[in-house]
Amino acid sequence: MPYKNRIPFLISVLLAAVLSLPACGPQAGNAPDQAAAAKPGSAATDGYDSAHDYYTFSNYEQFRTRHLALDLDVDFEARSLAGTAILYVSLLDPETRQLILDSRDLHVDAVRVGDDNALHTAAFNIGESHRDLGQPLVITLPRDFSPQGEFRIEVDYQTDPASTALQWLPPELTAGGEHPMLFSQSQSIHARSWIPLQDTPSMRITYEATIRTPDTLLALMSAENEPGAQRDGEYQFQMPQPIPSYLMAIAVGNYFFEEIGEQTGIYSEPELLQAAAWEFAETQEMMDRTEEVYGEYQWGRYDLLILPPSFPYGGMENPRLSFITPTVIAGDRSLTSLIAHELAHSWSGNLVTNETWRDIWLNEGFTSYLDARLVEMLYGKARADEERYNSYTNLLQQFTYIKPEMQPLAPVLRGTEGEDSQGSTYYTKGQMMLDHLESLFGREVFDAFLAGYFDHFAWQSITTEQFVEYIDRELFQTYPGKYSVAEMSKWLYEPGLPDDAPVPVSQTIEESTAAARNFAAGEIEAGEIPVADWSPQMVVNLLSQLPPETRSEQLSALDAALALSESRNAEIAREWFTQVANRRHLPAFDAMRAHLQKFGRTWLLSGTYRGLVNNGHDAGLAREVYEKAKSSYHPLTRKAIEDILDSENTP
């Protein structure tokens, strides 16, 4: 999604944690000793296994989970899920007697191991806590139990109120104000904070669940949801297609359903239902158009769940049921590219998944390319080009502070102090590479290649190197002389953008850039800027292109003419208040405070907090506002904002 960032993690700390586990655990090897990312297999990356998931404690190379069964009670008073997880597991290494699962702050009461004949109580221990990775749950197989084929692990447990995946909202933070709400966010490695499991994208599982709730509320999951389900306090779910653990999702609330297409519909609180149904009415058409080019949608239904403003991301591509922020309900369908993005994940990401988090560009880069194509199909090339250009300029700005070793699409992660992030690299740089390939091979040829790619790797998790091998065989060698693996490797393994990277061009964006310069120079007044004929993307660009010398009184005039501080468009508000904080435009500080306390979506907040911290005057104000607002933020948003506040020189 260009709508969320995965949380990066430190290999050096993980190595120390893994080395403290029993000898049966997977060996992560030595962290690569290099100054910058390089192609795996080079001398700079000796000892680094690009196909290994360094962000899981689980010994998934010795045990593999095929299926998960959940039986959980939802307790809003205790802010906890409690019950049993049953994992159906195969032993790959007969010499191994300990199974390691991922967990984070789970309270485990008992573990049983067995098969259809008998269950045995199993000894277990929870290892030392790691800040980002949680704790390993180490289960020792009973001496008198020798697995023959698949067996099962039953874990009785309850979640902690501080679970990093779950947000428990009191009634006053919901649209209706009468009922509490629960929702999850498992990506990247937060499923382990509500389910004990092998939390790695390299493994896909099917699942079933029984969820018990207060009988006035409706439960939903990333599974087969029944639009006409009766509210009886007990709900059954099946997910027959195998998915990676980060797509596990649950929500409980006062949700109602509105159909918007043959396979599509909206779940939300009743207060938002009609507005959301109108805003996203074109979802079915998006699905139909995508199927025409890239192959059949293979998940049954595709519904949207509209969550409160505290949802930390723009959207989350949970299969069959994308979770969506209400901040894209702009009233004019100007932000529906987010829906195109989440839908496109049904092919790139959900159908074909990244093997490890180092390969996340295979998920987000492909999806960003597909959603731009969908926007072009539905709304025209001009709008798609505007969004491409804004993403490109945002990436260039991020490259000023993203470390060079984190700028390749497939970086070699190394041990450091602090957290390294790729920002939107794997979204925009990945999309730009695919745009470049399309321009070289032609849209018809490239579309056929992508459809074949999705079909060939369907229901699999793959590495960057598997993709390279496939595209070399199916495209580069089929059409020789157009492009090579060596040329593509510059995108994959080197920082920045290659010299041949295509720069997005948008005539309408150029118009808004010129208006920004002319306004700052005093050649036109704020009221003369023809925004009535502009898209929101043009307004965002106008704000981002205002020269540093733009005076505060000019900003006030622009605010008065364009009603920026009261904008209903969340993307315009985000850019405006980022500029307000960066430029220390005091007349809009009260509105900026309200913005930071109204939303919980990290993307809408982080630029403003970063601007306050870095403008040389307002780091204390940033902390003050955060203390007032943090109770309504999701744990993932709190973590992101606290990282900004704790940085002395955040770019």
Order of alpha helices (4+ residues) and beta strands (2+ residues): alpha-beta-beta-beta-beta-beta-beta-beta-beta-beta-beta-beta-beta-beta-beta-beta-beta-alpha-alpha-beta-beta-beta-alpha-beta-alpha-alpha-alpha-alpha-beta-alpha-alpha-alpha-alpha-alpha-alpha-alpha-alpha-alpha-alpha
